[in-house]
Amino acid sequence: MYFRLSRALRIRLDELRDRPPEPRDALRARVEAHVAAARKASQEGAPVDVRRAERIAEVCNTLLAGMESLSSSDQSLVKAACLYFADADDDEDDFQSMVGLEDDVQVLHYVLAQLGRDDLVLD
């Protein structure tokens, strides 16, 4: 499996990878808070694909669960994917359109390809 990122997404992913490490529970909390924010925005009428947000969160949590067995480089990829997802105002605002999570999926799929986790790719 091979996924390419735009230059802008690649730069952002690298910035997130360079951040100091965060505990797995803190990353999990960020991911879950973002899903909760997506649900709330949807209830308030925003065009949010809540199911997509939930699926991304499931994959992030699966990656986080196995984080200790990864190299430090791969751990930084998982951290970056989680942080990217948890930021609503990224390349495409997550809560402003039904395609707001597409950049998050692109980043996630790129990370999954780097980790050799084709089994977690979203449909």
Backbone torsions as a table, in degrees:
resi	resn	phi	psi	omega
1	MET	NA	139.7	-179.1
2	TYR	-139.0	129.5	176.5
3	PHE	-130.6	135.7	176.9
4	ARG	-104.7	149.5	174.5
5	LEU	-113.6	149.6	172.5
6	SER	-63.5	162.3	179.5
7	ARG	-58.4	-42.6	-179.3
8	ALA	-62.7	-43.1	179.0
9	LEU	-67.5	-37.9	179.0
10	ARG	-64.0	-42.4	178.0
11	ILE	-62.4	-44.6	179.9
12	ARG	-63.9	-42.3	179.2
13	LEU	-61.8	-43.2	178.4
14	ASP	-63.1	-38.7	176.8
15	GLU	-61.4	-43.2	-179.7
16	LEU	-68.8	-35.1	177.5
17	ARG	-64.3	-32.8	-177.0
18	ASP	-79.5	-9.9	177.5
19	ARG	-65.5	155.1	177.6
20	PRO	-59.0	152.5	178.6
21	PRO	-59.4	150.1	175.1
22	GLU	-123.3	146.1	176.3
23	PRO	-60.1	146.8	-180.0
24	ARG	-54.2	-41.7	-179.5
25	ASP	-64.9	-34.2	177.9
26	ALA	-68.0	-40.6	177.2
27	LEU	-65.7	-42.6	178.5
28	ARG	-60.8	-41.0	178.9
29	ALA	-63.7	-39.9	177.8
30	ARG	-62.8	-44.1	179.8
31	VAL	-62.2	-47.3	-178.8
32	GLU	-65.8	-36.4	177.7
33	ALA	-64.5	-35.8	179.7
34	HIS	-68.8	-39.5	176.6
35	VAL	-63.9	-42.3	177.7
36	ALA	-61.4	-40.0	178.1
37	ALA	-66.0	-36.3	177.5
38	ALA	-65.2	-43.5	178.1
39	ARG	-61.2	-44.8	-179.8
40	LYS	-63.8	-45.0	179.4
41	ALA	-61.0	-40.1	178.3
42	SER	-63.6	-43.4	178.6
43	GLN	-62.9	-28.0	179.4
44	GLU	-88.9	5.8	173.7
45	GLY	100.6	1.2	178.2
46	ALA	-71.8	145.5	-179.7
47	PRO	-80.3	72.4	-175.4
48	VAL	-106.5	135.5	175.2
49	ASP	-86.9	84.4	-175.0
50	VAL	-61.7	-40.4	-179.7
51	ARG	-60.8	-39.5	178.1
52	ARG	-64.6	-42.6	177.9
53	ALA	-60.8	-42.1	179.0
54	GLU	-64.0	-39.6	179.7
55	ARG	-67.1	-42.2	177.6
56	ILE	-60.5	-44.0	179.5
57	ALA	-61.9	-40.4	177.9
58	GLU	-59.1	-44.1	-179.9
59	VAL	-67.1	-43.8	177.5
60	CYS	-57.9	-44.3	-179.4
61	ASN	-66.5	-34.5	175.5
62	THR	-64.3	-44.2	178.1
63	LEU	-63.6	-42.0	179.8
64	LEU	-63.8	-35.5	-178.9
65	ALA	-62.5	-31.2	-179.2
66	GLY	-104.8	17.3	-172.6
67	MET	-61.8	-37.3	-176.5
68	GLU	-61.5	-26.3	-178.0
69	SER	-84.1	-1.1	-177.7
70	LEU	-95.0	156.8	173.2
71	SER	-66.4	163.3	179.8
72	SER	-62.8	-33.6	177.5
73	SER	-65.1	-44.8	178.7
74	ASP	-69.0	-35.0	175.2
75	GLN	-60.8	-38.9	179.6
76	SER	-67.3	-30.9	175.0
77	LEU	-66.1	-44.6	178.9
78	VAL	-62.3	-46.0	178.5
79	LYS	-57.0	-46.4	-178.1
80	ALA	-63.0	-41.8	178.8
81	ALA	-62.5	-42.2	179.3
82	CYS	-65.8	-43.7	179.5
83	LEU	-66.2	-38.6	178.1
84	TYR	-62.4	-47.0	178.7
85	PHE	-61.0	-40.4	-175.5
86	ALA	-71.4	-9.0	179.0
87	ASP	-97.3	108.5	-177.3
88	ALA	-66.3	-34.4	-175.1
89	ASP	-100.3	66.9	179.2
90	ASP	-102.6	-144.6	-176.6
91	ASP	-54.5	-43.4	176.0
92	GLU	-127.6	120.0	-177.2
93	ASP	-56.1	122.5	-174.0
94	ASP	-61.6	-27.0	-172.1
95	PHE	-109.0	13.0	-177.7
96	GLN	-105.8	-12.8	178.5
97	SER	-158.8	165.2	179.1
98	MET	-68.6	-15.4	177.7
99	VAL	-103.2	12.8	-177.6
100	GLY	-63.1	-20.8	-179.3
101	LEU	-97.0	0.9	-176.9
102	GLU	-63.3	-38.1	177.7
103	ASP	-67.4	-33.8	176.8
104	ASP	-64.3	-40.8	177.8
105	VAL	-65.6	-40.4	178.2
106	GLN	-59.6	-46.2	179.3
107	VAL	-62.9	-46.0	-179.5
108	LEU	-60.6	-45.8	-179.5
109	HIS	-64.2	-37.3	176.4
110	TYR	-61.6	-46.3	179.9
111	VAL	-63.7	-42.9	178.4
112	LEU	-60.2	-40.3	178.3
113	ALA	-63.6	-41.6	179.4
114	GLN	-64.4	-33.0	-178.7
115	LEU	-87.4	-7.4	-177.2
116	GLY	71.3	31.7	-178.0
117	ARG	-108.7	57.6	178.4
118	ASP	-57.3	-26.1	-177.3
119	ASP	-65.2	-16.8	-176.8
120	LEU	-103.0	1.5	-179.1
121	VAL	-61.8	135.4	178.9
122	LEU	-77.5	148.2	177.0
123	ASP	-86.6	NA	NA
